[in-house]
Each structure stands twice: as C-alpha cells, then as structure tokens.
Amino acid sequence: MMANKKVVPEAKQALSQMKYEIASELGLSNYQTTDKGNLTARQNGYVGGYMTKRLVEMAERQMSGK
C-alpha cells in the first residue's frame, strides 16, 4: 500500500486555501467547518475536480512560459 505522503509539505496551506476558495465559488459556504460527510459525493467531487483542473492549468502555463 502506498502512503499518502506530500511531496511538497509547504504547499499544504496554499492547497487548503485553494480548496476553500473553490468551494465558495461553487456555492458551498462554510465548507471549512462543514462536515464533509453531510455533503453529497457530487458536491465533494466538484471541489476536488476543480482543484485538479486549476492545478493542471497552472502547470501548463508554467511549462509554456506564460
């Protein structure tokens, strides 16, 4: 079994902030204090999906030099 180890532990705060900003944009107010078990899989999935989309966009911009 592979451990869920952060490659860049210093990025944890930035990723958390991104998660809460995206949740807010999606209309999930108080996401930080919400019991995620009370949200649907779709709601939680949207947050993770949009995080992934933004991270890929950021990497593509960085790789292209823009």
N, CA, C and O atoms as a CHARMM CRD file, in Angstrom:
* protein
*
  264
    1    1 MET  N      0.83800  -1.17200   0.00000 PROA 1      0.00000
    2    1 MET  CA     0.00000   0.00000   0.00000 PROA 1      0.00000
    3    1 MET  C      0.88900   1.24200   0.00000 PROA 1      0.00000
    4    1 MET  O      1.85500   1.32200   0.75800 PROA 1      0.00000
    5    2 MET  N      0.55700   2.20100  -0.84700 PROA 2      0.00000
    6    2 MET  CA     1.34000   3.42000  -0.96600 PROA 2      0.00000
    7    2 MET  C      0.84700   4.44900   0.05300 PROA 2      0.00000
    8    2 MET  O     -0.35700   4.65400   0.20700 PROA 2      0.00000
    9    3 ALA  N      1.77700   5.08300   0.73600 PROA 3      0.00000
   10    3 ALA  CA     1.42200   6.10100   1.72700 PROA 3      0.00000
   11    3 ALA  C      1.03500   7.39400   1.01400 PROA 3      0.00000
   12    3 ALA  O      1.55500   7.70900  -0.05600 PROA 3      0.00000
   13    4 ASN  N      0.12300   8.12800   1.61900 PROA 4      0.00000
   14    4 ASN  CA    -0.31400   9.41500   1.07600 PROA 4      0.00000
   15    4 ASN  C      0.61700  10.49100   1.61900 PROA 4      0.00000
   16    4 ASN  O      0.25500  11.23700   2.53000 PROA 4      0.00000
   17    5 LYS  N      1.81500  10.56500   1.05400 PROA 5      0.00000
   18    5 LYS  CA     2.84600  11.47600   1.52700 PROA 5      0.00000
   19    5 LYS  C      2.91700  12.70000   0.62200 PROA 5      0.00000
   20    5 LYS  O      2.95900  12.57000  -0.60200 PROA 5      0.00000
   21    6 LYS  N      2.93100  13.86900   1.21300 PROA 6      0.00000
   22    6 LYS  CA     3.03100  15.11000   0.45100 PROA 6      0.00000
   23    6 LYS  C      4.44600  15.27100  -0.09400 PROA 6      0.00000
   24    6 LYS  O      5.42100  15.10500   0.63900 PROA 6      0.00000
   25    7 VAL  N      4.55300  15.58900  -1.35900 PROA 7      0.00000
   26    7 VAL  CA     5.84600  15.79700  -1.98700 PROA 7      0.00000
   27    7 VAL  C      6.42400  17.13500  -1.54200 PROA 7      0.00000
   28    7 VAL  O      7.62500  17.25100  -1.29900 PROA 7      0.00000
   29    8 VAL  N      5.55400  18.15200  -1.43700 PROA 8      0.00000
   30    8 VAL  CA     5.97600  19.48600  -1.00400 PROA 8      0.00000
   31    8 VAL  C      5.08500  19.88700   0.17300 PROA 8      0.00000
   32    8 VAL  O      4.05800  20.53700  -0.02200 PROA 8      0.00000
   33    9 PRO  N      5.47200  19.50300   1.39600 PROA 9      0.00000
   34    9 PRO  CA     4.62900  19.78800   2.56000 PROA 9      0.00000
   35    9 PRO  C      4.31600  21.26900   2.74800 PROA 9      0.00000
   36    9 PRO  O      3.28400  21.61700   3.32300 PROA 9      0.00000
   37   10 GLU  N      5.19700  22.14100   2.26900 PROA 10     0.00000
   38   10 GLU  CA     4.99000  23.58200   2.42200 PROA 10     0.00000
   39   10 GLU  C      3.78200  24.07000   1.62800 PROA 10     0.00000
   40   10 GLU  O      3.28500  25.16500   1.88900 PROA 10     0.00000
   41   11 ALA  N      3.30400  23.29400   0.68100 PROA 11     0.00000
   42   11 ALA  CA     2.18000  23.69800  -0.15900 PROA 11     0.00000
   43   11 ALA  C      0.83000  23.41200   0.49600 PROA 11     0.00000
   44   11 ALA  O     -0.21100  23.78200  -0.04800 PROA 11     0.00000
   45   12 LYS  N      0.83700  22.76600   1.64000 PROA 12     0.00000
   46   12 LYS  CA    -0.41900  22.36400   2.28000 PROA 12     0.00000
   47   12 LYS  C     -1.35800  23.54900   2.51500 PROA 12     0.00000
   48   12 LYS  O     -2.55000  23.46400   2.22000 PROA 12     0.00000
   49   13 GLN  N     -0.83100  24.64100   3.03900 PROA 13     0.00000
   50   13 GLN  CA    -1.65300  25.81800   3.33000 PROA 13     0.00000
   51   13 GLN  C     -2.24300  26.40800   2.04700 PROA 13     0.00000
   52   13 GLN  O     -3.41800  26.77400   2.01600 PROA 13     0.00000
   53   14 ALA  N     -1.43900  26.50000   0.99800 PROA 14     0.00000
   54   14 ALA  CA    -1.91900  27.05500  -0.27100 PROA 14     0.00000
   55   14 ALA  C     -3.00400  26.17000  -0.87700 PROA 14     0.00000
   56   14 ALA  O     -3.98400  26.67700  -1.42400 PROA 14     0.00000
   57   15 LEU  N     -2.83900  24.85900  -0.78400 PROA 15     0.00000
   58   15 LEU  CA    -3.84500  23.94400  -1.31700 PROA 15     0.00000
   59   15 LEU  C     -5.14300  24.03100  -0.51700 PROA 15     0.00000
   60   15 LEU  O     -6.23200  23.97700  -1.08900 PROA 15     0.00000
   61   16 SER  N     -5.03200  24.16400   0.78800 PROA 16     0.00000
   62   16 SER  CA    -6.23100  24.31400   1.62000 PROA 16     0.00000
   63   16 SER  C     -6.96600  25.59300   1.25700 PROA 16     0.00000
   64   16 SER  O     -8.19100  25.59800   1.12900 PROA 16     0.00000
   65   17 GLN  N     -6.21900  26.67600   1.09100 PROA 17     0.00000
   66   17 GLN  CA    -6.83400  27.95000   0.72000 PROA 17     0.00000
   67   17 GLN  C     -7.53100  27.83400  -0.62700 PROA 17     0.00000
   68   17 GLN  O     -8.64000  28.33900  -0.80300 PROA 17     0.00000
   69   18 MET  N     -6.88200  27.17200  -1.57700 PROA 18     0.00000
   70   18 MET  CA    -7.48100  26.97800  -2.89400 PROA 18     0.00000
   71   18 MET  C     -8.78400  26.19300  -2.77900 PROA 18     0.00000
   72   18 MET  O     -9.78000  26.52500  -3.42200 PROA 18     0.00000
   73   19 LYS  N     -8.76500  25.15800  -1.95700 PROA 19     0.00000
   74   19 LYS  CA    -9.95200  24.32000  -1.77200 PROA 19     0.00000
   75   19 LYS  C    -11.12700  25.15300  -1.26400 PROA 19     0.00000
   76   19 LYS  O    -12.24200  25.02900  -1.77200 PROA 19     0.00000
   77   20 TYR  N    -10.88500  25.99600  -0.26800 PROA 20     0.00000
   78   20 TYR  CA   -11.96200  26.79500   0.31000 PROA 20     0.00000
   79   20 TYR  C    -12.44600  27.87300  -0.64900 PROA 20     0.00000
   80   20 TYR  O    -13.63600  28.18600  -0.67100 PROA 20     0.00000
   81   21 GLU  N    -11.55100  28.44100  -1.43700 PROA 21     0.00000
   82   21 GLU  CA   -11.94700  29.43600  -2.43000 PROA 21     0.00000
   83   21 GLU  C    -12.83200  28.79900  -3.49800 PROA 21     0.00000
   84   21 GLU  O    -13.85100  29.36900  -3.88800 PROA 21     0.00000
   85   22 ILE  N    -12.44400  27.62300  -3.96700 PROA 22     0.00000
   86   22 ILE  CA   -13.22400  26.93000  -4.99400 PROA 22     0.00000
   87   22 ILE  C    -14.57900  26.53100  -4.43400 PROA 22     0.00000
   88   22 ILE  O    -15.59400  26.68900  -5.11200 PROA 22     0.00000
   89   23 ALA  N    -14.61300  26.02000  -3.22000 PROA 23     0.00000
   90   23 ALA  CA   -15.88500  25.64000  -2.60100 PROA 23     0.00000
   91   23 ALA  C    -16.81000  26.84600  -2.50700 PROA 23     0.00000
   92   23 ALA  O    -18.00800  26.74000  -2.76700 PROA 23     0.00000
   93   24 SER  N    -16.25900  27.97400  -2.14000 PROA 24     0.00000
   94   24 SER  CA   -17.05500  29.20400  -2.05300 PROA 24     0.00000
   95   24 SER  C    -17.60400  29.58900  -3.42000 PROA 24     0.00000
   96   24 SER  O    -18.77300  29.95800  -3.53900 PROA 24     0.00000
   97   25 GLU  N    -16.76500  29.50400  -4.45700 PROA 25     0.00000
   98   25 GLU  CA   -17.20000  29.82100  -5.81800 PROA 25     0.00000
   99   25 GLU  C    -18.30800  28.88500  -6.27400 PROA 25     0.00000
  100   25 GLU  O    -19.16400  29.27600  -7.06800 PROA 25     0.00000
  101   26 LEU  N    -18.29800  27.65800  -5.78000 PROA 26     0.00000
  102   26 LEU  CA   -19.31300  26.67400  -6.15200 PROA 26     0.00000
  103   26 LEU  C    -20.57300  26.78700  -5.28700 PROA 26     0.00000
  104   26 LEU  O    -21.51600  26.01300  -5.44900 PROA 26     0.00000
  105   27 GLY  N    -20.58000  27.74800  -4.37700 PROA 27     0.00000
  106   27 GLY  CA   -21.76100  27.96100  -3.54400 PROA 27     0.00000
  107   27 GLY  C    -21.79500  27.12300  -2.28700 PROA 27     0.00000
  108   27 GLY  O    -22.84200  27.01500  -1.64800 PROA 27     0.00000
  109   28 LEU  N    -20.67400  26.52800  -1.91700 PROA 28     0.00000
  110   28 LEU  CA   -20.60900  25.71800  -0.70100 PROA 28     0.00000
  111   28 LEU  C    -20.03900  26.58500   0.42300 PROA 28     0.00000
  112   28 LEU  O    -18.87400  26.45600   0.79800 PROA 28     0.00000
  113   29 SER  N    -20.87800  27.46200   0.94400 PROA 29     0.00000
  114   29 SER  CA   -20.41900  28.35500   2.00100 PROA 29     0.00000
  115   29 SER  C    -20.09800  27.55500   3.26100 PROA 29     0.00000
  116   29 SER  O    -20.68000  26.49700   3.50200 PROA 29     0.00000
  117   30 ASN  N    -19.18600  28.05900   4.04000 PROA 30     0.00000
  118   30 ASN  CA   -18.74700  27.40500   5.28700 PROA 30     0.00000
  119   30 ASN  C    -18.18700  26.00500   5.04600 PROA 30     0.00000
  120   30 ASN  O    -18.30600  25.13100   5.90500 PROA 30     0.00000
  121   31 TYR  N    -17.58600  25.79300   3.89700 PROA 31     0.00000
  122   31 TYR  CA   -17.03300  24.47800   3.56500 PROA 31     0.00000
  123   31 TYR  C    -15.98000  24.04100   4.57600 PROA 31     0.00000
  124   31 TYR  O    -15.84000  22.85400   4.86900 PROA 31     0.00000
  125   32 GLN  N    -15.24800  25.00600   5.10100 PROA 32     0.00000
  126   32 GLN  CA   -14.16900  24.69500   6.04000 PROA 32     0.00000
  127   32 GLN  C    -14.70600  24.05100   7.31900 PROA 32     0.00000
  128   32 GLN  O    -14.06400  23.16800   7.88700 PROA 32     0.00000
  129   33 THR  N    -15.86800  24.48700   7.76500 PROA 33     0.00000
  130   33 THR  CA   -16.42300  23.96200   9.01300 PROA 33     0.00000
  131   33 THR  C    -17.52700  22.93400   8.79100 PROA 33     0.00000
  132   33 THR  O    -18.04000  22.35600   9.74900 PROA 33     0.00000
  133   34 THR  N    -17.89400  22.70500   7.53600 PROA 34     0.00000
  134   34 THR  CA   -18.94700  21.75300   7.21600 PROA 34     0.00000
  135   34 THR  C    -18.45000  20.32200   7.37500 PROA 34     0.00000
  136   34 THR  O    -17.32000  20.00300   7.00500 PROA 34     0.00000
  137   35 ASP  N    -19.29800  19.46700   7.92500 PROA 35     0.00000
  138   35 ASP  CA   -18.99500  18.03300   7.98700 PROA 35     0.00000
  139   35 ASP  C    -19.13000  17.48300   6.57000 PROA 35     0.00000
  140   35 ASP  O    -20.23500  17.39500   6.03400 PROA 35     0.00000
  141   36 LYS  N    -18.00900  17.11700   5.97100 PROA 36     0.00000
  142   36 LYS  CA   -17.99900  16.68400   4.57000 PROA 36     0.00000
  143   36 LYS  C    -18.85500  15.43400   4.35700 PROA 36     0.00000
  144   36 LYS  O    -19.27500  15.15800   3.23300 PROA 36     0.00000
  145   37 GLY  N    -19.11500  14.68200   5.42200 PROA 37     0.00000
  146   37 GLY  CA   -19.97500  13.50800   5.32400 PROA 37     0.00000
  147   37 GLY  C    -21.42500  13.86700   5.07200 PROA 37     0.00000
  148   37 GLY  O    -22.21100  13.02600   4.63500 PROA 37     0.00000
  149   38 ASN  N    -21.78500  15.11200   5.34500 PROA 38     0.00000
  150   38 ASN  CA   -23.15200  15.56600   5.10100 PROA 38     0.00000
  151   38 ASN  C    -23.34100  16.11200   3.69600 PROA 38     0.00000
  152   38 ASN  O    -24.46300  16.42900   3.30200 PROA 38     0.00000
  153   39 LEU  N    -22.26000  16.22600   2.93700 PROA 39     0.00000
  154   39 LEU  CA   -22.34600  16.68300   1.55700 PROA 39     0.00000
  155   39 LEU  C    -22.45000  15.47400   0.63500 PROA 39     0.00000
  156   39 LEU  O    -22.03800  14.37000   0.99100 PROA 39     0.00000
  157   40 THR  N    -22.99800  15.69400  -0.53900 PROA 40     0.00000
  158   40 THR  CA   -23.09300  14.59600  -1.49800 PROA 40     0.00000
  159   40 THR  C    -21.72000  14.33100  -2.11600 PROA 40     0.00000
  160   40 THR  O    -20.82800  15.17900  -2.07700 PROA 40     0.00000
  161   41 ALA  N    -21.57500  13.15300  -2.67700 PROA 41     0.00000
  162   41 ALA  CA   -20.33100  12.80900  -3.36500 PROA 41     0.00000
  163   41 ALA  C    -20.10500  13.77400  -4.52600 PROA 41     0.00000
  164   41 ALA  O    -18.96300  14.11400  -4.83600 PROA 41     0.00000
  165   42 ARG  N    -21.17500  14.21200  -5.16300 PROA 42     0.00000
  166   42 ARG  CA   -21.06400  15.14600  -6.27400 PROA 42     0.00000
  167   42 ARG  C    -20.50900  16.48300  -5.80000 PROA 42     0.00000
  168   42 ARG  O    -19.63900  17.05800  -6.45500 PROA 42     0.00000
  169   43 GLN  N    -21.00300  16.98600  -4.66800 PROA 43     0.00000
  170   43 GLN  CA   -20.51300  18.26100  -4.14300 PROA 43     0.00000
  171   43 GLN  C    -19.03200  18.17100  -3.79000 PROA 43     0.00000
  172   43 GLN  O    -18.24500  19.03600  -4.17400 PROA 43     0.00000
  173   44 ASN  N    -18.65800  17.13600  -3.06700 PROA 44     0.00000
  174   44 ASN  CA   -17.24900  16.96400  -2.70500 PROA 44     0.00000
  175   44 ASN  C    -16.38900  16.74000  -3.94900 PROA 44     0.00000
  176   44 ASN  O    -15.26100  17.22700  -4.02100 PROA 44     0.00000
  177   45 GLY  N    -16.91700  16.00900  -4.91900 PROA 45     0.00000
  178   45 GLY  CA   -16.18500  15.73400  -6.15400 PROA 45     0.00000
  179   45 GLY  C    -15.93900  16.97300  -6.98700 PROA 45     0.00000
  180   45 GLY  O    -14.88800  17.11500  -7.61100 PROA 45     0.00000
  181   46 TYR  N    -16.92900  17.88400  -6.99500 PROA 46     0.00000
  182   46 TYR  CA   -16.75200  19.13000  -7.73000 PROA 46     0.00000
  183   46 TYR  C    -15.56000  19.91200  -7.19600 PROA 46     0.00000
  184   46 TYR  O    -14.76100  20.44300  -7.96700 PROA 46     0.00000
  185   47 VAL  N    -15.44400  19.98000  -5.87900 PROA 47     0.00000
  186   47 VAL  CA   -14.34500  20.73200  -5.27800 PROA 47     0.00000
  187   47 VAL  C    -13.00700  20.12900  -5.70700 PROA 47     0.00000
  188   47 VAL  O    -12.12100  20.84900  -6.16900 PROA 47     0.00000
  189   48 GLY  N    -12.86000  18.83200  -5.55900 PROA 48     0.00000
  190   48 GLY  CA   -11.61700  18.16600  -5.94900 PROA 48     0.00000
  191   48 GLY  C    -11.35200  18.25500  -7.44300 PROA 48     0.00000
  192   48 GLY  O    -10.20800  18.42400  -7.86500 PROA 48     0.00000
  193   49 GLY  N    -12.39700  18.14300  -8.23700 PROA 49     0.00000
  194   49 GLY  CA   -12.25300  18.21500  -9.68400 PROA 49     0.00000
  195   49 GLY  C    -11.79600  19.58300 -10.15200 PROA 49     0.00000
  196   49 GLY  O    -10.91900  19.69800 -11.00900 PROA 49     0.00000
  197   50 TYR  N    -12.40000  20.62900  -9.57800 PROA 50     0.00000
  198   50 TYR  CA   -11.99400  21.98000  -9.95700 PROA 50     0.00000
  199   50 TYR  C    -10.58600  22.29800  -9.45500 PROA 50     0.00000
  200   50 TYR  O     -9.84600  23.02900 -10.11200 PROA 50     0.00000
  201   51 MET  N    -10.21400  21.75400  -8.29700 PROA 51     0.00000
  202   51 MET  CA    -8.83100  21.94200  -7.81800 PROA 51     0.00000
  203   51 MET  C     -7.85600  21.33900  -8.81700 PROA 51     0.00000
  204   51 MET  O     -6.86300  21.96700  -9.18400 PROA 51     0.00000
  205   52 THR  N     -8.14400  20.12700  -9.25100 PROA 52     0.00000
  206   52 THR  CA    -7.26900  19.44700 -10.21400 PROA 52     0.00000
  207   52 THR  C     -7.18900  20.23400 -11.51300 PROA 52     0.00000
  208   52 THR  O     -6.10900  20.40200 -12.08100 PROA 52     0.00000
  209   53 LYS  N     -8.34100  20.71600 -11.98300 PROA 53     0.00000
  210   53 LYS  CA    -8.36900  21.48900 -13.22700 PROA 53     0.00000
  211   53 LYS  C     -7.48600  22.72700 -13.10700 PROA 53     0.00000
  212   53 LYS  O     -6.70300  23.01600 -14.01300 PROA 53     0.00000
  213   54 ARG  N     -7.60000  23.45500 -12.01300 PROA 54     0.00000
  214   54 ARG  CA    -6.80000  24.67500 -11.83600 PROA 54     0.00000
  215   54 ARG  C     -5.31300  24.36300 -11.70900 PROA 54     0.00000
  216   54 ARG  O     -4.47800  25.08800 -12.24900 PROA 54     0.00000
  217   55 LEU  N     -4.97800  23.28700 -10.99800 PROA 55     0.00000
  218   55 LEU  CA    -3.57200  22.92500 -10.84300 PROA 55     0.00000
  219   55 LEU  C     -2.95700  22.54300 -12.18500 PROA 55     0.00000
  220   55 LEU  O     -1.80600  22.88200 -12.46300 PROA 55     0.00000
  221   56 VAL  N     -3.72500  21.83600 -13.01700 PROA 56     0.00000
  222   56 VAL  CA    -3.23400  21.48200 -14.35200 PROA 56     0.00000
  223   56 VAL  C     -3.05000  22.73800 -15.18700 PROA 56     0.00000
  224   56 VAL  O     -2.04900  22.87100 -15.89000 PROA 56     0.00000
  225   57 GLU  N     -4.01200  23.66800 -15.11800 PROA 57     0.00000
  226   57 GLU  CA    -3.88800  24.91900 -15.86600 PROA 57     0.00000
  227   57 GLU  C     -2.64800  25.70000 -15.42600 PROA 57     0.00000
  228   57 GLU  O     -1.92400  26.24800 -16.25800 PROA 57     0.00000
  229   58 MET  N     -2.41000  25.74600 -14.11400 PROA 58     0.00000
  230   58 MET  CA    -1.23400  26.45100 -13.59900 PROA 58     0.00000
  231   58 MET  C      0.05200  25.80700 -14.11100 PROA 58     0.00000
  232   58 MET  O      0.99000  26.50400 -14.49700 PROA 58     0.00000
  233   59 ALA  N      0.09100  24.47900 -14.11400 PROA 59     0.00000
  234   59 ALA  CA     1.29100  23.77300 -14.58200 PROA 59     0.00000
  235   59 ALA  C      1.50100  23.99300 -16.06400 PROA 59     0.00000
  236   59 ALA  O      2.63500  24.17600 -16.50900 PROA 59     0.00000
  237   60 GLU  N      0.40900  23.97900 -16.84800 PROA 60     0.00000
  238   60 GLU  CA     0.54500  24.20100 -18.28200 PROA 60     0.00000
  239   60 GLU  C      1.07800  25.60500 -18.57200 PROA 60     0.00000
  240   60 GLU  O      1.93200  25.77800 -19.44200 PROA 60     0.00000
  241   61 ARG  N      0.57400  26.61300 -17.84300 PROA 61     0.00000
  242   61 ARG  CA     1.05900  27.97900 -18.03200 PROA 61     0.00000
  243   61 ARG  C      2.53600  28.07700 -17.67700 PROA 61     0.00000
  244   61 ARG  O      3.31600  28.71200 -18.38700 PROA 61     0.00000
  245   62 GLN  N      2.90700  27.44600 -16.57800 PROA 62     0.00000
  246   62 GLN  CA     4.30000  27.49100 -16.14400 PROA 62     0.00000
  247   62 GLN  C      5.20200  26.79700 -17.16000 PROA 62     0.00000
  248   62 GLN  O      6.28900  27.28600 -17.46500 PROA 62     0.00000
  249   63 MET  N      4.75800  25.67200 -17.67500 PROA 63     0.00000
  250   63 MET  CA     5.56700  24.92700 -18.64800 PROA 63     0.00000
  251   63 MET  C      5.69300  25.65000 -19.98100 PROA 63     0.00000
  252   63 MET  O      6.69200  25.51100 -20.68600 PROA 63     0.00000
  253   64 SER  N      4.66200  26.42600 -20.31600 PROA 64     0.00000
  254   64 SER  CA     4.70200  27.14000 -21.60300 PROA 64     0.00000
  255   64 SER  C      5.41800  28.48400 -21.47600 PROA 64     0.00000
  256   64 SER  O      5.66000  29.16000 -22.47600 PROA 64     0.00000
  257   65 GLY  N      5.75100  28.86400 -20.25600 PROA 65     0.00000
  258   65 GLY  CA     6.47800  30.10700 -20.03800 PROA 65     0.00000
  259   65 GLY  C      5.59500  31.32800 -19.97800 PROA 65     0.00000
  260   65 GLY  O      6.10100  32.44700 -20.05700 PROA 65     0.00000
  261   66 LYS  N      4.30100  31.16000 -19.84100 PROA 66     0.00000
  262   66 LYS  CA     3.37100  32.29100 -19.79600 PROA 66     0.00000
  263   66 LYS  C      3.05600  32.65400 -18.35700 PROA 66     0.00000
  264   66 LYS  O      2.28900  33.58400 -18.10900 PROA 66     0.00000
